[in-house]
Amino acid sequence: MLYPQRLGQFTREHADTVAALLCGLLLFLGWFALHLGALGLAFLLLPAAYVIGGYESAREGLTTLFKEKELDVDLLMIVAAIGAASLGLWRREYHLIIDGAILILIFAISGALEGYAMARTERSIRSLMSLTPDTARVLLQGKEEEIPISQLKVGDEIVVKPGELIPTDGIILSGYSTLNQAAITGEFLPVEKTVGAEVFAGTLNGYGALQIKVHKPAQSSLIQRVIRLVEQAQTEAPPSQEFIDRFEKGYAKVIVVAGILLATLPPFLWGWDWETTIYRALTFLVVASPCALMAAIMPTLLSGIANGARQGILFKNGAQLEKIGKVQAIAFDKTGTLTTGQVQVFQVIPVGEYTQQDVLKAAASVESYSEHPIGKAIVQAAGDLDLVGAIQVQAIPGQGIVGIAQEQQVIVGNAIFVQQYVTNLPEELRKMAQSLEQEGKTVVWVAKNPTPNPSPQAKRGADVIGVIAIADEVRSQAAATITRLKQLGIEQIVMLTGDNQETAHSVAKAVGIDRVYAQLLPEDKLDVIRRLQEKYQTVAMVGDGINDAPALAQASVGIAMGVSGSDVALETADIILMADKLEKIAVAMHLGRRSQAIVKQNIVVALGFIMLLLVGNFLGNINLPIGVIGHEGSTVLVTLSGLRLLK
């Protein structure tokens, strides 16, 4: 009903809360003045309570009436409150003025609580997001100047330093580096980029500084997209709420017609006096209004959105919170989703008398001078070994690295590169390397030459001492997540990937997924999702790259990885895992299921209260204060029930 907006230094949440507090204070002082017999003071305080507490509801109700030609609950409440006050003045029963003020107060409290839930959503999302910078370094007349990304123009030249994110799409003008672009292409190994290559926004620069020319209009920053998503979550109603909204419009008309009939017919049909007739009609307006029913859904879903945001789960709107609780099948992308997209040493195979430690130590001695991701993985794996320093280290981009350690030449690189230094590659080791490569591993060969600086004639005097297999790292929480999803009753869990069958099945086995679809193009992933939907109806897809976007869009619920995910995936997905924590998928499903349970409870409570109060009113056993307390009490009750999801 009431959504937070900025009002000076205060949010709308603060404005609603202050209005409710002032209304309550003025109501109490007015009631106290009436009991003291100070009618003049009471007639100043109570109207002020009406105006302050009911202004927003009256404004919204009149706006709906005149602009949309519809009646809503806000206007019905204001009419009932003013009617109670008018009847109290007419009959000199001033407690009726208090009754009307109580109605407005509790209505204002309900609005403040809903505004509080929405404000918590906005604050949680703003505080949890770890976002990309909003600025880029632009070269202006030979000098670097930071400007907002939104001000970038096609043709601008920008500088990206090592370890920074690429701020926008562009073409490399100068420099050489490796870029981690798993989020864009699905490749888990960083890609070497040099002059003329295209780079993409959101990819992570490696060890080299790059000068890039902007060749496309810069996209909006992630924080701006998130703000838009928050605004959409505030205004876009889920299907269940849309149904309730449509129901309210028709129901409000029925209540008005019924109220008019109750205010005019009883004196002629049953001989009621006019005071009793109007009093019962006003009570009917109060108890029959579907306030509690209207508050049964959105506060719950908004609280769930806020709860998810605090845990790094961004729901784009309440509809996705509803759907995630109904998922029966889920599909996972492999690279960057079930795996980290970061390389690690998978296996070390030594030759002859050499040990795994010997191979790692030799390779790490020269790779410690390299910024290449594979070199870093090797050095990390050799972390517990006593590394020796190397001299005359020379890296050959895309091939390998050579250096001198302990007065021996050490060669590390791919097979073609190492073959330049050795007489031949051991046949048995070559077969093992081919097998590893067929499984999707990257094989690094390690060789030694006893001569520190061999002559051209003695260059091929090195001997292979072993190979190191490099692989994409499976996320530590992936297996536990799959197990948890099975415990939650998910009927089908599959993996979709463009990788070969061997690599796909290796990862699937590690995480506990039984069904694998490999060597898929983006349109193939889309077809798999469609087939799953035919069988399981509500299907979720988890991915991170541009190649996952069609499947994310087709899925009933698309879930994107927020840190490694591409812009397209983030825009397409319905739910974003801001910290790339897979275990949050199970949390999101639990939130979805719990929210649905609470919504159902709230609807039962709301309808139950309305029926009880209507029966009581027709039997003449309740008065307006009891009707107000019962009606608005049920509204506050279901609103507070919805706010349980904040914890």
C-alpha positions as CSV (number, residue, x, y, z in Angstrom):
1,M,0.0,0.0,0.0
2,L,2.7,2.5,1.0
3,Y,6.1,2.4,-0.6
4,P,9.3,4.1,0.6
5,Q,10.3,7.2,-1.3
6,R,12.8,9.9,-0.4
7,L,11.3,12.9,1.4
8,G,14.2,15.2,2.1
9,Q,16.4,13.3,4.5
10,F,13.7,10.9,5.5
11,T,12.3,7.9,3.7
12,R,8.6,7.4,3.3
13,E,9.0,4.7,6.0
14,H,9.9,7.4,8.5
15,A,7.0,9.7,7.3
16,D,4.4,6.9,7.7
17,T,5.8,6.0,11.2
18,V,5.8,9.6,12.3
19,A,2.3,10.1,11.0
20,A,1.1,7.0,12.9
21,L,2.8,8.1,16.1
22,L,1.4,11.6,15.9
23,C,-2.0,10.2,15.2
24,G,-1.8,8.0,18.3
25,L,-0.5,10.8,20.5
26,L,-3.3,13.2,19.4
27,L,-5.9,10.5,19.8
28,F,-4.8,9.8,23.3
29,L,-4.7,13.5,24.2
30,G,-8.1,14.0,22.6
31,W,-9.6,11.1,24.5
32,F,-8.1,12.4,27.8
33,A,-9.5,15.9,27.1
34,L,-13.0,14.4,26.5
35,H,-12.8,12.6,29.9
36,L,-11.9,15.8,31.5
37,G,-14.8,17.6,29.8
38,A,-12.5,19.9,27.8
39,L,-14.6,19.6,24.6
40,G,-12.9,22.6,22.9
41,L,-9.5,21.1,23.3
42,A,-10.8,17.6,22.3
43,F,-12.3,19.1,19.1
44,L,-8.9,20.5,18.2
45,L,-6.9,17.4,18.9
46,L,-9.1,14.7,17.4
47,P,-9.6,16.4,14.0
48,A,-5.8,16.8,13.8
49,A,-5.5,13.0,14.5
50,Y,-7.9,12.3,11.7
51,V,-6.0,14.6,9.2
52,I,-2.5,13.4,10.1
53,G,-3.3,9.7,10.3
54,G,-5.7,9.6,7.4
55,Y,-4.1,12.0,4.9
56,E,-2.2,9.5,2.9
57,S,-5.1,7.0,2.8
58,A,-7.5,9.7,1.8
59,R,-5.1,11.0,-0.9
60,E,-4.6,7.5,-2.3
61,G,-8.3,6.7,-2.1
62,L,-9.4,9.9,-3.9
63,T,-6.6,9.5,-6.5
64,T,-7.9,5.9,-7.3
65,L,-11.5,7.2,-7.4
66,F,-11.0,10.2,-9.7
67,K,-8.1,8.9,-11.9
68,E,-8.9,5.2,-12.2
69,K,-12.7,5.4,-11.5
70,E,-12.3,2.7,-8.9
71,L,-13.1,2.3,-5.2
72,D,-10.5,1.0,-2.8
73,V,-10.1,0.0,0.8
74,D,-8.4,3.3,1.7
75,L,-11.5,5.4,0.7
76,L,-13.9,3.0,2.5
77,M,-12.0,3.3,5.7
78,I,-11.9,7.1,5.5
79,V,-15.7,7.2,4.8
80,A,-16.4,4.9,7.7
81,A,-14.2,7.0,10.0
82,I,-15.8,10.3,9.0
83,G,-19.2,8.7,9.2
84,A,-18.6,7.5,12.8
85,A,-17.4,11.0,13.7
86,S,-20.5,12.6,12.1
87,L,-22.8,10.2,13.9
88,G,-21.0,10.9,17.1
89,L,-21.5,14.7,16.7
90,W,-25.2,14.2,15.7
91,R,-26.0,11.9,18.7
92,R,-23.6,13.7,21.0
93,E,-22.0,10.3,21.6
94,Y,-18.4,11.6,21.4
95,H,-16.9,8.1,21.9
96,L,-17.9,7.5,18.3
97,I,-15.4,10.2,17.3
98,I,-12.8,8.2,19.2
99,D,-13.9,5.0,17.4
100,G,-13.3,6.7,14.0
101,A,-9.9,7.9,15.1
102,I,-9.0,4.4,16.3
103,L,-9.9,3.1,12.9
104,I,-7.6,5.7,11.2
105,L,-4.8,5.0,13.7
106,I,-4.8,1.3,13.2
107,F,-5.0,1.7,9.4
108,A,-2.0,4.1,9.6
109,I,-0.1,1.6,11.7
110,S,-0.8,-1.1,9.1
111,G,0.6,1.2,6.4
112,A,3.7,2.0,8.4
113,L,4.4,-1.7,9.0
114,E,4.2,-2.4,5.2
115,G,6.4,0.6,4.5
116,Y,8.8,-0.7,7.1
117,A,9.0,-4.1,5.3
118,M,9.7,-2.4,1.9
119,A,12.3,-0.1,3.4
120,R,14.1,-3.1,5.0
121,T,14.2,-4.6,1.5
122,E,15.8,-1.6,0.0
123,R,18.3,-1.1,2.8
124,S,19.3,-4.8,2.9
125,I,19.9,-4.9,-0.9
126,R,21.9,-1.6,-0.8
127,S,24.1,-2.8,2.1
128,L,24.8,-6.3,0.8
129,M,25.7,-5.6,-2.7
130,S,29.4,-5.8,-3.6
131,L,29.4,-3.9,-6.8
132,T,31.7,-3.0,-9.7
133,P,33.0,0.6,-9.7
134,D,30.9,3.2,-11.4
135,T,34.0,5.0,-12.8
136,A,36.5,4.4,-15.6
137,R,40.0,5.9,-16.2
138,V,39.8,7.9,-19.4
139,L,42.8,9.2,-21.3
140,L,42.2,12.9,-21.9
141,Q,45.1,14.8,-23.6
142,G,47.5,12.2,-22.4
143,K,46.4,12.3,-18.8
144,E,44.3,9.8,-16.9
145,E,41.0,11.1,-15.5
146,E,38.3,9.1,-13.7
147,I,34.8,9.8,-14.9
148,P,31.4,8.0,-14.4
149,I,30.9,5.1,-16.7
150,S,27.6,6.7,-17.8
151,Q,29.6,9.5,-19.3
152,L,31.7,7.3,-21.5
153,K,31.3,7.8,-25.3
154,V,32.1,5.7,-28.2
155,G,35.7,6.5,-29.2
156,D,36.9,7.2,-25.7
157,E,40.2,5.6,-24.6
158,I,40.3,4.0,-21.2
159,V,43.1,2.5,-19.1
160,V,42.5,-0.7,-17.0
161,K,45.3,-1.7,-14.6
162,P,46.1,-5.3,-13.4
163,G,43.5,-6.9,-11.2
164,E,40.7,-4.4,-12.2
165,L,37.4,-5.1,-13.8
166,I,36.9,-4.0,-17.4
167,P,34.4,-1.2,-17.1
168,T,32.9,-1.4,-20.6
169,D,33.1,-3.3,-23.9
170,G,36.0,-2.2,-26.1
171,I,39.0,-3.0,-28.3
172,I,42.6,-3.3,-26.9
173,L,44.8,-0.5,-28.4
174,S,47.9,-1.5,-26.5
175,G,49.0,-3.9,-23.8
176,Y,48.9,-7.7,-23.2
177,S,47.2,-9.6,-20.4
178,T,45.0,-12.5,-19.5
179,L,41.3,-11.9,-18.8
180,N,39.0,-14.1,-16.8
181,Q,35.9,-14.1,-18.9
182,A,34.2,-17.3,-17.8
183,A,31.1,-15.2,-17.0
184,I,30.9,-14.2,-20.7
185,T,32.0,-17.3,-22.7
186,G,31.9,-20.1,-20.2
187,E,35.7,-20.8,-20.5
188,F,37.2,-21.6,-17.1
189,L,40.8,-20.7,-18.2
190,P,41.6,-17.1,-18.5
191,V,42.1,-16.0,-22.1
192,E,45.2,-14.1,-23.4
193,K,44.3,-10.8,-24.9
194,T,46.5,-8.4,-26.9
195,V,46.2,-5.5,-29.4
196,G,43.0,-5.8,-31.5
197,A,41.2,-8.2,-29.3
198,E,37.7,-7.4,-28.0
199,V,37.2,-7.2,-24.2
200,F,33.9,-7.3,-22.3
201,A,32.5,-5.3,-19.4
202,G,32.6,-7.3,-16.2
203,T,35.6,-9.5,-17.1
204,L,38.6,-9.4,-14.8
205,N,41.9,-8.2,-16.0
206,G,44.9,-10.2,-15.1
207,Y,48.5,-9.1,-14.8
208,G,48.9,-6.6,-17.6
209,A,47.8,-2.9,-18.0
210,L,45.5,-2.4,-21.0
211,Q,44.6,0.6,-23.1
212,I,41.1,0.1,-24.5
213,K,39.0,2.0,-27.0
214,V,35.3,2.1,-26.3
215,H,33.4,0.8,-29.4
216,K,29.9,0.4,-27.9
217,P,27.7,2.7,-25.7
218,A,28.6,2.0,-22.1
219,Q,26.1,0.0,-20.1
220,S,24.6,1.3,-16.9
221,S,26.3,0.3,-13.7
222,L,25.2,-2.7,-11.6
223,I,24.1,-0.5,-8.7
224,Q,21.7,1.3,-11.1
225,R,20.3,-1.9,-12.3
226,V,19.8,-3.1,-8.8
227,I,18.0,0.1,-7.8
228,R,15.7,-0.5,-10.8
229,L,15.1,-4.0,-9.6
230,V,14.2,-2.8,-6.1
231,E,11.8,-0.3,-7.6
232,Q,10.2,-3.1,-9.7
233,A,10.0,-5.4,-6.6
234,Q,8.1,-2.6,-4.8
235,T,5.6,-2.0,-7.6
236,E,5.3,-5.3,-9.5
237,A,2.7,-7.5,-7.8
238,P,3.0,-11.3,-8.0
239,P,0.1,-13.3,-9.6
240,S,-1.6,-14.0,-6.2
241,Q,-1.5,-10.3,-5.3
242,E,-2.8,-9.3,-8.7
243,F,-5.8,-11.6,-8.1
244,I,-6.4,-10.1,-4.7
245,D,-6.2,-6.6,-6.2
246,R,-8.8,-7.5,-8.9
247,F,-10.9,-9.0,-6.2
248,E,-10.6,-5.9,-4.1
249,K,-12.0,-3.6,-6.9
250,G,-15.1,-5.7,-7.4
251,Y,-15.5,-6.4,-3.7
252,A,-15.3,-2.7,-2.8
253,K,-18.1,-1.9,-5.2
254,V,-20.2,-4.7,-3.6
255,I,-19.5,-3.3,-0.1
256,V,-20.5,0.2,-1.1
257,V,-23.8,-0.9,-2.7
258,A,-24.5,-3.2,0.3
259,G,-23.6,-0.3,2.7
260,I,-26.1,2.0,0.9
261,L,-28.8,-0.6,1.0
262,L,-28.2,-1.2,4.7
263,A,-28.3,2.5,5.4
264,T,-31.7,3.0,3.7
265,L,-33.8,-0.2,3.7
266,P,-33.9,-1.5,7.3
267,P,-36.2,1.4,8.6
268,F,-38.8,0.4,5.9
269,L,-38.3,-3.4,6.1
270,W,-37.7,-4.0,9.8
271,G,-38.7,-0.7,11.5
272,W,-35.2,0.2,12.7
273,D,-34.6,3.8,13.7
274,W,-32.3,5.8,11.5
275,E,-29.5,6.2,14.0
276,T,-29.3,2.5,14.5
277,T,-29.5,1.9,10.7
278,I,-26.6,4.3,10.0
279,Y,-24.6,3.0,12.9
280,R,-25.0,-0.6,11.6
281,A,-24.2,0.5,8.0
282,L,-21.0,2.2,9.2
283,T,-20.0,-0.8,11.2
284,F,-20.7,-3.0,8.2
285,L,-18.3,-0.8,6.1
286,V,-15.6,-1.3,8.6
287,V,-15.9,-5.0,9.3
288,A,-16.6,-6.0,5.6
289,S,-13.6,-4.1,4.2
290,P,-10.9,-6.6,3.0
291,C,-8.0,-4.8,4.7
292,A,-6.6,-8.0,6.3
293,L,-7.0,-9.9,3.1
294,M,-5.1,-7.1,1.2
295,A,-2.3,-7.3,3.8
296,A,-2.2,-11.1,3.7
297,I,0.3,-11.3,0.8
298,M,2.6,-8.4,0.0
299,P,4.0,-7.8,3.5
300,T,4.9,-11.5,3.6
301,L,6.5,-11.5,0.2
302,L,8.3,-8.2,0.8
303,S,9.6,-9.5,4.1
304,G,10.9,-12.6,2.3
305,I,12.6,-10.4,-0.3
306,A,14.3,-8.4,2.5
307,N,15.3,-11.6,4.3
308,G,16.8,-13.0,1.1
309,A,18.6,-9.7,0.4
310,R,20.3,-9.9,3.9
311,Q,21.6,-13.3,2.9
312,G,22.8,-12.3,-0.5
313,I,19.7,-13.5,-2.5
314,L,18.2,-10.8,-4.7
315,F,14.6,-11.6,-5.8
316,K,13.6,-9.3,-8.6
317,N,10.0,-9.4,-7.5
318,G,7.5,-11.2,-5.3
319,A,6.4,-13.5,-8.1
320,Q,9.8,-15.2,-8.1
321,L,9.6,-15.7,-4.4
322,E,6.3,-17.5,-5.0
323,K,7.7,-19.6,-7.9
324,I,10.9,-20.7,-6.2
325,G,8.9,-22.5,-3.6
326,K,7.1,-24.5,-6.3
327,V,10.2,-25.7,-8.2
328,Q,10.2,-29.5,-9.0
329,A,13.3,-29.6,-11.2
330,I,16.5,-27.6,-11.4
331,A,19.2,-27.4,-14.1
332,F,22.8,-26.2,-13.3
333,D,25.3,-24.8,-15.7
334,K,28.8,-26.2,-15.1
335,T,31.5,-23.6,-15.6
336,G,31.3,-20.7,-13.1
337,T,28.3,-22.2,-11.4
338,L,29.1,-25.7,-10.1
339,T,32.7,-24.8,-10.6
340,T,34.5,-21.6,-9.5
341,G,35.9,-20.8,-12.9
342,Q,39.3,-20.7,-11.2
343,V,42.1,-23.1,-12.0
344,Q,43.9,-25.4,-9.6
345,V,46.4,-28.2,-9.8
346,F,44.4,-31.4,-10.3
347,Q,47.2,-34.0,-10.6
348,V,51.0,-34.2,-10.7
349,I,52.6,-37.1,-12.6
350,P,56.4,-37.5,-12.1
351,V,58.8,-39.5,-14.4
352,G,61.3,-42.0,-13.3
353,E,63.1,-41.2,-10.0
354,Y,61.4,-37.8,-9.7
355,T,58.7,-37.2,-7.1
356,Q,55.6,-35.0,-7.3
357,Q,57.3,-32.6,-5.0
358,D,60.3,-32.4,-7.4
359,V,58.0,-31.6,-10.3
360,L,56.0,-29.0,-8.4
361,K,59.2,-27.4,-6.9
362,A,60.9,-27.1,-10.3
363,A,57.8,-25.7,-12.0
364,A,57.0,-23.2,-9.2
365,S,60.6,-21.9,-9.1
366,V,60.1,-20.2,-12.5
367,E,56.3,-19.8,-12.4
368,S,56.7,-17.7,-9.2
369,Y,57.8,-14.9,-11.6
370,S,54.8,-15.3,-13.8
371,E,51.4,-13.6,-13.5
372,H,49.6,-16.2,-15.6
373,P,46.7,-17.9,-13.7
374,I,48.1,-21.4,-14.5
375,G,51.5,-20.3,-13.0
376,K,49.7,-19.0,-9.9
377,A,47.9,-22.3,-9.5
378,I,51.2,-24.2,-9.6
379,V,52.8,-21.8,-7.1
380,Q,49.8,-22.2,-4.8
381,A,50.0,-26.0,-5.0
382,A,53.7,-25.8,-4.1
383,G,53.1,-23.5,-1.2
384,D,54.5,-25.8,1.5
385,L,57.7,-26.5,-0.4
386,D,60.9,-24.6,-0.1
387,L,61.1,-22.8,-3.4
388,V,64.4,-21.7,-4.8
389,G,65.0,-18.4,-6.7
390,A,65.3,-18.4,-10.4
391,I,67.2,-16.1,-12.8
392,Q,66.9,-15.2,-16.4
393,V,63.2,-16.0,-16.4
394,Q,61.6,-15.5,-19.7
395,A,57.9,-16.0,-20.4
396,I,56.6,-16.8,-23.9
397,P,52.9,-15.8,-24.1
398,G,50.6,-18.6,-24.9
399,Q,53.4,-21.2,-24.8
400,G,55.4,-21.4,-21.5
401,I,58.2,-20.1,-19.4
402,V,61.9,-20.8,-19.1
403,G,64.4,-19.9,-16.3
404,I,67.5,-21.1,-14.4
405,A,67.1,-22.5,-10.9
406,Q,69.8,-24.3,-8.9
407,E,72.1,-24.0,-12.0
408,Q,69.7,-25.9,-14.2
409,Q,67.5,-24.7,-16.9
410,V,63.8,-25.3,-16.1
411,I,61.2,-25.4,-18.9
412,V,57.5,-25.3,-18.2
413,G,54.8,-25.1,-20.8
414,N,52.6,-27.0,-23.3
415,A,53.8,-30.0,-25.2
416,I,54.8,-28.1,-28.4
417,F,56.8,-25.6,-26.4
418,V,58.6,-28.2,-24.3
419,Q,59.4,-30.3,-27.4
420,Q,61.8,-27.5,-28.5
421,Y,64.0,-28.4,-25.5
422,V,63.8,-32.2,-25.2
423,T,64.8,-35.0,-27.5
424,N,61.4,-36.7,-27.2
425,L,58.3,-36.9,-24.9
426,P,58.0,-40.1,-23.0
427,E,55.3,-42.2,-24.8
428,E,53.6,-43.4,-21.7
429,L,53.4,-39.9,-20.3
430,R,52.1,-38.6,-23.6
431,K,49.2,-41.1,-23.5
432,M,48.4,-40.1,-19.9
433,A,48.5,-36.5,-20.9
434,Q,46.1,-37.1,-23.8
435,S,43.7,-38.9,-21.5
436,L,43.8,-36.0,-19.1
437,E,43.2,-33.5,-21.9
438,Q,40.2,-35.6,-23.1
439,E,38.7,-35.2,-19.6
440,G,39.0,-31.4,-20.0
441,K,42.2,-30.9,-18.1
442,T,45.0,-28.5,-19.2
443,V,48.4,-30.4,-19.1
444,V,51.6,-28.5,-18.3
445,W,54.9,-30.3,-19.1
446,V,58.0,-29.7,-16.9
447,A,61.5,-30.4,-18.1
448,K,65.1,-29.8,-16.9
449,N,68.4,-29.2,-18.7
450,P,71.5,-29.8,-16.6
451,T,73.2,-27.1,-18.6
452,P,72.2,-23.6,-17.3
453,N,72.8,-21.8,-20.6
454,P,72.9,-24.4,-23.3
455,S,74.2,-23.6,-26.7
456,P,71.8,-23.8,-29.7
457,Q,73.3,-27.2,-30.4
458,A,72.7,-28.4,-26.9
459,K,69.3,-26.8,-26.5
460,R,67.5,-30.1,-26.9
461,G,69.4,-31.7,-24.0
462,A,66.6,-31.3,-21.5
463,D,64.7,-34.2,-19.9
464,V,61.0,-34.3,-19.1
465,I,60.5,-34.8,-15.3
466,G,56.7,-34.8,-15.2
467,V,53.4,-33.2,-16.1
468,I,51.0,-31.1,-14.1
469,A,47.3,-31.4,-14.8
470,I,45.3,-28.2,-14.3
471,A,41.5,-28.2,-13.8
472,D,38.6,-25.9,-13.0
473,E,37.9,-26.1,-9.3
474,V,34.5,-27.5,-8.2
475,R,32.8,-25.2,-5.7
476,S,33.3,-26.5,-2.2
477,Q,29.6,-26.1,-1.4
478,A,28.3,-27.7,-4.6
479,A,28.0,-31.3,-3.4
480,A,26.3,-30.2,-0.2
481,T,23.9,-28.0,-2.1
482,I,22.8,-30.9,-4.4
483,T,22.3,-33.1,-1.4
484,R,20.2,-30.4,0.3
485,L,18.1,-29.9,-2.8
486,K,17.4,-33.7,-2.9
487,Q,16.4,-33.5,0.7
488,L,13.9,-30.7,-0.1
489,G,12.2,-33.1,-2.5
490,I,13.4,-31.7,-5.9
491,E,12.5,-34.5,-8.3
492,Q,15.1,-33.9,-11.0
493,I,18.5,-32.2,-10.9
494,V,20.5,-32.0,-14.1
495,M,23.7,-30.4,-15.4
496,L,24.0,-28.5,-18.7
497,T,27.4,-27.7,-20.2
498,G,29.2,-27.0,-23.5
499,D,32.1,-29.1,-22.3
500,N,32.9,-32.6,-23.5
501,Q,31.3,-35.7,-22.0
502,E,34.3,-36.7,-19.9
503,T,34.7,-33.4,-18.2
504,A,31.0,-33.0,-17.6
505,H,30.6,-36.4,-16.0
506,S,33.7,-35.9,-13.9
507,V,32.2,-32.7,-12.4
508,A,28.7,-34.3,-12.1
509,K,30.1,-37.3,-10.2
510,A,32.0,-35.0,-7.8
511,V,28.8,-33.0,-6.9
512,G,26.3,-35.8,-7.0
513,I,24.3,-35.0,-10.2
514,D,23.2,-38.1,-12.0
515,R,21.9,-36.7,-15.3
516,V,24.2,-34.7,-17.6
517,Y,23.7,-32.9,-20.9
518,A,27.1,-32.1,-22.5
519,Q,28.4,-30.4,-25.6
520,L,25.4,-28.1,-25.7
521,L,25.0,-24.8,-27.5
522,P,22.9,-22.1,-25.9
523,E,19.8,-23.2,-28.0
524,D,20.4,-26.8,-26.8
525,K,20.2,-25.7,-23.2
526,L,16.9,-23.9,-24.1
527,D,15.5,-27.1,-25.5
528,V,16.4,-29.1,-22.4
529,I,14.7,-26.6,-20.2
530,R,11.5,-26.8,-22.3
531,R,11.5,-30.6,-22.1
532,L,11.9,-30.4,-18.3
533,Q,9.0,-28.0,-18.1
534,E,6.8,-30.3,-20.0
535,K,7.3,-33.0,-17.4
536,Y,7.8,-31.0,-14.2
537,Q,6.1,-27.6,-14.9
538,T,8.1,-25.4,-12.6
539,V,11.8,-25.6,-13.5
540,A,14.7,-23.5,-12.2
541,M,17.9,-22.8,-14.1
542,V,21.2,-21.7,-12.5
543,G,23.8,-20.1,-14.7
544,D,26.3,-17.2,-15.1
545,G,27.2,-16.5,-18.7
546,I,25.7,-15.1,-21.9
547,N,25.4,-18.6,-23.2
548,D,23.0,-19.4,-20.3
549,A,20.8,-16.4,-20.9
550,P,18.3,-18.1,-23.2
551,A,17.8,-21.0,-20.7
552,L,17.5,-18.5,-17.8
553,A,14.8,-16.6,-19.7
554,Q,12.9,-19.8,-20.6
555,A,13.1,-21.3,-17.1
556,S,10.2,-20.7,-14.6
557,V,12.8,-19.3,-12.3
558,G,16.2,-18.1,-13.6
559,I,19.0,-17.9,-11.0
560,A,22.2,-16.1,-11.9
561,M,25.6,-15.9,-10.1
562,G,26.0,-12.3,-9.1
563,V,29.8,-12.0,-8.8
564,S,30.9,-13.9,-11.9
565,G,27.6,-13.5,-13.8
566,S,27.5,-11.6,-17.1
567,D,25.4,-8.5,-17.5
568,V,23.0,-10.4,-19.8
569,A,22.6,-13.2,-17.3
570,L,22.0,-10.8,-14.5
571,E,19.4,-8.9,-16.5
572,T,17.7,-12.1,-17.7
573,A,17.6,-14.0,-14.4
574,D,14.8,-13.7,-11.8
575,I,17.0,-14.3,-8.8
576,I,20.6,-13.3,-8.3
577,L,23.0,-14.9,-5.8
578,M,25.1,-11.9,-5.0
579,A,28.0,-13.8,-3.3
580,D,27.9,-16.7,-5.7
581,K,27.1,-19.1,-2.8
582,L,25.3,-22.1,-4.2
583,E,23.9,-23.1,-0.8
584,K,21.7,-20.0,-1.0
585,I,19.6,-21.8,-3.6
586,A,18.2,-24.1,-0.9
587,V,17.7,-21.0,1.3
588,A,15.7,-19.3,-1.4
589,M,13.5,-22.4,-1.9
590,H,12.9,-22.6,1.8
591,L,12.0,-18.9,1.9
592,G,9.6,-19.4,-1.0
593,R,7.9,-22.4,0.6
594,R,7.7,-20.7,4.0
595,S,6.3,-17.5,2.4
596,Q,3.6,-19.5,0.7
597,A,2.7,-21.2,4.0
598,I,2.4,-17.9,5.8
599,V,0.3,-16.3,2.9
600,K,-2.1,-19.2,3.2
601,Q,-2.3,-18.8,7.0
602,N,-2.9,-15.1,6.6
603,I,-5.7,-15.6,4.0
604,V,-7.5,-18.0,6.3
605,V,-7.2,-15.6,9.3
606,A,-8.3,-12.6,7.2
607,L,-11.4,-14.4,5.8
608,G,-12.2,-15.9,9.1
609,F,-12.2,-12.5,10.9
610,I,-14.3,-11.0,8.1
611,M,-16.9,-13.7,8.4
612,L,-17.1,-13.6,12.2
613,L,-17.4,-9.8,12.2
614,L,-20.1,-9.8,9.5
615,V,-22.1,-12.4,11.4
616,G,-21.7,-10.4,14.6
617,N,-22.8,-7.2,13.0
618,F,-25.9,-8.7,11.4
619,L,-26.9,-10.3,14.7
620,G,-26.4,-6.9,16.4
621,N,-23.9,-8.2,18.9
622,I,-21.0,-5.9,18.1
623,N,-20.6,-2.1,18.1
624,L,-18.3,0.1,16.1
625,P,-15.3,0.0,18.5
626,I,-15.4,-3.8,18.6
627,G,-15.7,-3.9,14.8
628,V,-12.8,-1.5,14.5
629,I,-10.6,-3.5,16.9
630,G,-11.6,-6.8,15.2
631,H,-11.1,-5.6,11.7
632,E,-8.0,-3.5,12.1
633,G,-6.6,-5.9,14.7
634,S,-6.8,-8.7,12.1
635,T,-5.1,-6.4,9.6
636,V,-2.2,-5.7,12.0
637,L,-2.1,-9.4,12.9
638,V,-1.7,-10.7,9.3
639,T,0.8,-7.8,8.6
640,L,2.9,-8.8,11.7
641,S,2.6,-12.4,10.6
642,G,4.0,-11.6,7.3
643,L,6.9,-9.7,8.9
644,R,7.9,-13.0,10.6
645,L,10.0,-13.7,7.4
646,L,12.3,-10.8,8.3
647,K,13.8,-13.0,10.9
